[in-house]
Amino acid sequence: MPKKSPPKHPTKKIMDEFTDRPISRQRKWQLRKVKAGRCHICGKPSSTSLCLIHMHARRAYARKINGNTKFYANTKLERLLKGSKETS
């Protein structure tokens, strides 16, 4: 069997506190995004672990699963969403 040649542009291994943990590469990616202040789903900048879009989607999903129909319009998330729509 022929010997494989090394790649022309090898990527450098990311060395941080998540490198040697026994977790999947996807989870390492998520943890790195959260540490950098980004959404762990899409990578957009956020103040928490989720951006406004994914925070809203998760809240709507939880409301649906739990059977809650009441909607509080003046929550912090709704005010943030309203403010982001006005600025864009």
C-alpha positions in Angstrom: 0.0 0.0 0.0 1.5 3.4 -1.0 2.5 5.8 1.8 0.2 8.8 2.2 1.9 12.2 1.8 1.3 14.8 4.6 -1.2 17.6 3.8 0.3 20.6 2.1 -1.1 23.1 4.7 -1.6 21.2 8.0 -3.8 23.0 10.4 -2.5 23.8 13.9 -4.1 22.1 16.8 -6.1 24.5 19.0 -4.4 24.5 22.4 -6.7 25.7 25.2 -8.4 24.4 28.3 -10.8 22.3 26.2 -8.1 20.4 24.2 -7.5 17.5 26.5 -11.0 17.0 27.8 -12.7 13.7 26.9 -15.6 15.4 25.1 -16.6 15.5 21.4 -15.2 18.1 19.0 -18.7 19.6 18.6 -19.0 20.2 22.4 -15.5 21.7 22.4 -16.7 24.1 19.6 -19.7 25.0 21.7 -17.6 25.7 24.8 -15.1 27.8 22.8 -18.0 29.9 21.4 -19.6 30.5 24.8 -16.2 31.5 26.2 -15.8 34.0 23.3 -19.2 35.5 24.1 -21.0 34.0 21.1 -24.1 31.9 20.6 -23.2 28.2 20.9 -25.6 27.3 18.1 -24.8 29.7 15.3 -21.7 31.6 16.5 -23.3 35.1 16.4 -22.3 37.6 19.1 -24.4 37.4 22.2 -24.3 38.4 25.9 -25.4 34.9 27.0 -24.8 31.4 25.6 -27.6 32.0 23.0 -28.3 34.8 20.6 -31.7 36.5 20.6 -33.1 34.3 17.7 -32.2 31.0 19.4 -33.2 32.2 22.8 -36.6 33.1 21.5 -36.9 29.8 19.6 -36.0 27.8 22.8 -38.5 29.8 24.8 -41.3 29.2 22.3 -40.4 25.5 22.2 -40.5 25.2 26.0 -43.8 27.0 26.0 -45.2 24.5 23.5 -43.9 21.4 25.2 -45.2 22.5 28.6 -48.6 23.4 27.2 -48.3 27.1 28.3 -50.4 29.4 26.3 -49.9 32.6 28.3 -47.5 35.0 26.7 -45.7 37.7 28.7 -45.0 40.5 26.3 -42.9 42.7 28.6 -40.1 40.1 29.5 -36.5 41.0 29.0 -36.2 38.8 25.9 -39.2 40.5 24.2 -37.8 44.0 25.0 -34.5 43.0 23.5 -36.1 41.5 20.4 -38.3 44.7 20.0 -35.2 46.9 20.4 -33.2 44.9 17.9 -36.0 45.1 15.3 -36.2 48.9 15.7 -32.5 49.4 15.2 -32.3 47.1 12.1 
